[in-house]
Amino acid sequence: MGKKIYIRGSNYGGEMTIGEVTKEFVEYWQPICKEEGDSRLVEHLMALDTWDNDPEDEEGFDSDSPPVYADDTVWNNWYECDEIHHHNSSSGTELWAFPITSESDGYPEYDWDDRIEFEPHQLYSRECYTQAEPATKDKEDNSVPVLVF
């Protein structure tokens, strides 16, 4: 039997979600974000995340904002606005490999000092495109308003 190697990704990375929202929500927030950056939008979304209080009582809540969703779906959290895409993982820049010395309880045991340097190879990737403006009036617009968080 060959040598067993344990590859471990770091806990540093990111999470990204893309989900459909109302056109009115995008039309309201797009000029604000373009002019001021996205901090007000983030504060508003975080105010909507409150569990114990009404969002109206939270700092950053924008009472003029249209609803996030078209139906009566309640905004729960940014990570649940993800029916188009949800990615969560290590950044891939910090991967480590270790020769496994033994295994107990289904978990590999390894010596941190014996780690092996290697250059990772990305086997699969995924692309997702968005556009800032809707299609021109003379073209059919089949775009879907989304929130990328």
N, C-alpha and C positions, 0 to 999 in steps of 0.2 A: 504494500500500500504506500502511496506517495505521501509527501508531507502535507499536512492540512494547514491552510492559511486563513486567518480571520481578518476580514477587511472591515474597518469601522469608519464611518463618517463622523465629522465633528458635529457638535450641537449648534454650530453657527450656520445660519442660512437665512431663509426667508419663507414667507407665505404670501401667495397672491390668489385673489379670487376675482372672477368676472361673472357678473350676473345681470339679468335683464331688469331694468327699472322703467319708470314711466318717462315718456317723452317730456312731459312738463317738468319733471325733476331735473332732467339733463338741461333743458332750456333755461331753468332758473339758476342752476349752479355753474354752468359752463362759463358765462361771462364773469362771474365772481372769481372763480378759480383762475381764469385767464389773467385777470387784472391783479388779484391779490395773492395768488397761490392757493393751495388747497387746505390751509389750516382751518379756515372757518367751516368748510365742509366736514373735515375730520371731527371738529368739535361738535358739530350738529349730529353727526352719526353716533358719536360716543354718548351724547346726551340721550339719544334714542335707545341706547343700550341699557339704560338704567333698569334695575330690577325692582328696587324698593320704592322709587319715587316716580312721579309723573315726569315725562321728559321736559314739560314746560317749566318745571322748577329747577332744571339743571342749567348750569352755566354753559353757554355756547349754543343752546337750542335756538333755532331760527323759526319763529312762528309763521313766517311768510313762505316757508319752503313747502312745495307740493309734496304729496305722499310719495314714498319711495316706490311702492308697488301699486299696480292698477286695481287689483281686487282688494278685498278686505284683509289681505295678508298683513300681519303685524311685523314690522321690522324687529328682528330679534338680535342680530349681531352681524357685523360685516362678513364674518367667515361663513355665514349661511346664505349669503347672496352669491351663489356659486354654481348655478345650474349650467353655465357655459364652460367654466374652467375653475379648477381648484388645484393649486400646486403648493406643496409644503415639503421642504427637504433641506438637507445639508447643502451648503453652497458648492460642494464638490472641490473646493480649493484646499481643504484640509482632510485628506483621506490617509488612513494609516493601515498598514498591513502588519500582522504579527504571526509568527509561527505558533501554532497551538501546542502547548506542552501537554495538556490533558483536558478532559471535559468532565464536568460534574453537574448533575441536575440539568443537563441539556445546555449548559452555558460553557463557552470556551474559556479556558484559563491560559493566560499569556503573560509574558514578562515585558513590561513597558520598555525596558532597556534593549530588548531584542527587536524593536520595530524595524521594518524594512521600508526604505524610501522607494517610491515608485511614482510614475507619471500616469494619472488616470486617462482613460480613453473614453470619450463620450460615444456611446453606441446608438442611442436614440435621442431625438430632440423633438420639440413641438413648437410650432409657431402660431401666433394668434395676432391678428391685425385689427386695429381700430382706426377710425378716422375722426378728426375733430369736428368737421362740418358735415351736415347732411348733403346728399347728392343735389345737384342743381335742379331747378324746377323743370327743365326740359327733359330730364332723365327720370326714369322710374326709380323710386327710392324704396328699396327693400331692407334698409338698414334697421338694426335693432338697437334701441337706446340701452347702454350698459353702464355699469359702475365698475371700474377697475380699482381694486383696493389691495 
